[in-house]
Amino acid sequence: MRHLLGDLHRASVSNGWVKWQTPEMHPGPITTQFHADQGNVPSPWDWRHPHVSNMNWLLTDYTHADGAFAYVPGSHQIGRSPKSQEEALEHAVALEAPAGSLVMFSGCLWHGAFRKQTPGLRVSMHGLHCAHYYLPQQDFKGRIPEAFYESSDDPGYLRMLMREDEPWLEAELDGTFKVPRTVEPASAG
């Protein structure tokens, strides 16, 4: 993530993806629409400096038949989201990798998922990170037990990811109110 986003970045969201066999009635070859994770950022994007980056820890094998991650090679350099699903699907390939693999990519990359044609589950852990100026999707600040930081090989990095290094977001710091507040306008007259 430091390579993609620089030394100062944040954890934006952490969740799991569980995918089961796609029902026959589901139309088309994909179940997750093609998108870029920073699609809400106005284009054109400078692909050398993404606003967000993604990682997926694969907990089961990923194959095309098992509903693999679908992506468009080189799309991170286009500088925009796909104009249509067809534009992305025409060039999409499956990411096939064994369980235990870690997949990391820029938020500029067009990606989705192919339909799962096999029984059983496809499972992964997902972590989206963002540049320090970008608002995270989840607020981790103050929600991680101190024991996690103490047991970390790099507690400073973990504190940065969780935004624990932002003292101006504290309600009080050294007895001084730090959270921005509105000021009542002076009455006219």
C-alpha positions in Angstrom: 0.0 0.0 0.0 2.9 2.4 0.6 4.0 1.7 -3.0 0.6 2.6 -4.3 -0.6 5.3 -2.0 2.6 6.8 -0.3 3.8 6.5 3.2 0.7 8.2 4.8 -2.5 6.4 4.0 -5.6 5.1 5.8 -7.6 1.9 6.0 -10.9 2.7 4.4 -13.0 -0.4 4.7 -12.4 -4.0 5.8 -14.8 -6.8 5.1 -15.3 -10.3 3.7 -16.7 -11.4 0.4 -18.6 -14.6 0.3 -19.9 -15.8 -3.1 -22.1 -18.8 -3.8 -23.0 -20.5 -7.0 -24.7 -18.1 -9.4 -28.4 -19.1 -10.0 -29.1 -20.2 -13.6 -31.7 -17.3 -14.0 -29.0 -14.7 -13.4 -28.3 -13.0 -16.7 -24.9 -12.5 -18.2 -21.3 -13.7 -17.5 -20.6 -11.4 -14.5 -22.1 -11.0 -11.0 -20.2 -7.9 -9.9 -20.4 -5.1 -12.3 -17.2 -3.6 -13.7 -16.1 -0.5 -11.9 -13.0 1.3 -10.6 -12.8 1.8 -6.8 -12.1 5.5 -7.2 -15.0 6.0 -9.6 -16.5 8.8 -7.6 -13.3 10.9 -8.3 -13.7 13.2 -11.4 -11.7 12.0 -14.4 -9.2 12.1 -15.8 -7.1 10.3 -13.1 -3.4 10.3 -12.8 -2.9 6.5 -12.6 0.6 7.0 -11.0 -1.1 8.6 -8.0 -4.3 6.7 -7.2 -6.7 8.0 -4.5 -7.5 4.4 -3.3 -6.0 1.0 -3.6 -7.5 -2.5 -2.9 -6.2 -5.8 -1.6 -7.9 -9.1 -1.5 -6.7 -12.1 0.6 -8.0 -15.1 -1.2 -9.3 -17.7 1.3 -10.4 -20.2 -1.4 -8.9 -21.0 -4.8 -9.9 -18.5 -7.5 -10.6 -19.9 -11.0 -12.8 -18.6 -13.8 -15.4 -21.4 -13.1 -15.4 -20.5 -9.4 -16.4 -16.9 -10.0 -13.0 -15.4 -10.1 -12.2 -11.7 -9.9 -12.5 -10.2 -13.4 -10.2 -7.4 -14.5 -9.2 -5.5 -17.6 -5.4 -5.5 -17.9 -4.0 -2.0 -18.4 -7.3 -0.3 -17.6 -5.7 1.5 -14.7 -3.9 3.7 -17.1 -7.0 4.9 -19.0 -7.9 7.5 -16.3 -11.6 6.9 -16.0 -14.3 4.4 -15.2 -15.6 2.1 -17.9 -18.2 3.8 -20.1 -20.2 0.6 -20.3 -20.1 -3.0 -19.0 -19.5 -4.2 -22.6 -16.4 -2.0 -22.9 -14.9 -3.7 -19.9 -16.1 -7.2 -20.6 -14.7 -7.3 -24.1 -11.1 -7.2 -22.6 -11.7 -8.8 -19.2 -9.7 -11.8 -17.9 -10.0 -13.9 -14.9 -7.5 -13.7 -12.0 -6.8 -17.3 -11.2 -4.8 -17.9 -8.0 -4.6 -20.4 -5.1 -6.0 -19.9 -1.6 -3.7 -17.8 0.5 -2.8 -15.4 -2.4 -2.8 -11.7 -1.8 -4.0 -9.6 -4.7 -3.3 -5.8 -4.6 -4.3 -3.2 -7.2 -4.8 0.4 -7.9 -8.2 2.0 -7.4 -8.0 3.0 -11.1 -8.2 -0.7 -12.3 -11.5 -1.8 -13.9 -12.7 -4.9 -12.2 -15.7 -7.0 -11.3 -16.4 -10.8 -10.9 -17.4 -13.6 -13.2 -20.4 -15.7 -12.4 -19.7 -18.7 -10.1 -20.5 -21.9 -12.0 -19.5 -24.4 -9.3 -21.1 -25.4 -6.0 -19.6 -24.3 -2.7 -18.3 -20.9 -1.6 -15.7 -18.4 -2.9 -14.3 -16.5 0.1 -11.9 -13.6 0.5 -11.0 -10.8 2.9 -11.2 -7.3 1.4 -9.3 -4.2 2.4 -9.6 -0.9 0.7 -7.0 1.8 1.6 -7.1 5.5 0.7 -4.8 8.4 0.5 -4.6 10.5 3.7 -6.8 13.3 2.3 -9.6 10.9 1.2 -12.4 10.2 3.6 -12.4 6.5 4.7 -15.6 4.5 4.3 -15.4 3.1 7.8 -14.3 5.0 10.9 -11.8 2.8 12.7 -10.5 5.5 15.0 -10.9 4.6 18.7 -12.4 1.2 17.9 -9.3 -1.0 17.9 -8.3 -2.5 21.3 -4.9 -1.3 22.6 -3.7 -4.9 22.8 -3.9 -5.2 19.0 -1.4 -2.3 18.7 0.8 -3.7 21.4 1.0 -7.1 19.6 1.7 -5.6 16.2 5.1 -5.8 14.6 4.6 -2.2 13.4 2.2 -0.5 15.9 3.0 3.0 14.4 1.9 1.8 10.9 -1.3 0.2 12.4 -2.1 3.4 14.3 -1.7 5.4 11.1 -4.0 3.1 9.2 -6.7 3.5 11.9 -6.3 7.3 12.1 -5.0 7.2 15.7 -2.4 9.8 14.6 -4.9 12.5 14.0 -5.1 14.4 17.3 -7.3 17.2 15.9 -10.2 14.8 15.7 -10.2 14.2 19.5 -13.0 15.9 21.3 -10.5 17.1 23.9 -6.7 17.3 23.8 -4.9 18.8 26.8 -8.2 20.3 28.1 -8.7 22.2 24.8 -11.8 21.7 22.6 -10.4 20.6 19.2 -13.5 19.4 17.2 -14.6 22.1 14.7 -17.9 23.7 15.7 -20.3 26.1 14.2 -20.3 29.7 15.4 -23.5 31.5 15.9 -23.7 34.6 13.6 -23.6 37.9 15.3 -27.1 39.4 15.5 -27.7 42.3 13.1 -28.5 45.6 14.7 
